[in-house]
Amino acid sequence: MVLFFRGGKGRAAPDATRELARRVRALLELPDEATVSVTEFACGDPACGGAETAVIVMRPGRRTEHVKLLMPVASVGDDALRSALAALAHSPAGTS
């Protein structure tokens, strides 16, 4: 399942959030039962370019995990995504 939201002043297009969720699924090799939520929201920190991206991963039998990237959804490249998801890929079941 893929969830996507556009909150606050975030301007992510639904297609961009769906694509990012698809990339998260592929990188983490998630089962169909897992849920990925991608949200873009306004960020007051100049380092994030006006928008921040939050990725939430919910896998059966595990605690909900999340990462955030200080950039808009459309700016999330493969290297930044891999780096942000590295901790989730290696976290044992039942922890976050």
WOMO-V619952 format. One line per field, one symbol per residue. psi: psi as a letter, one per 40 degrees, with the letter a starting at -180 (. if undefined). burial: b if it has 9 or more other ideal C-beta (glycine too) atoms within 8 Angstrom, else e. Layout:
BEGIN
psi->???
burial->???
END
This chain:
BEGIN
psi->hhiiihibeifhiddddddddddddddefiideihhhhhhiihehddefeiihhhhhhiheiihiiiihgiideehidddddddeddddehiiei.
burial->ebbbebeeebebeeebbbebbbbbbebbebeeebbbbbbbbbbeeeebbebbbbbbbbbeebeebbbbbbbbbeebeeebbbebbeebeeeeeeee
END
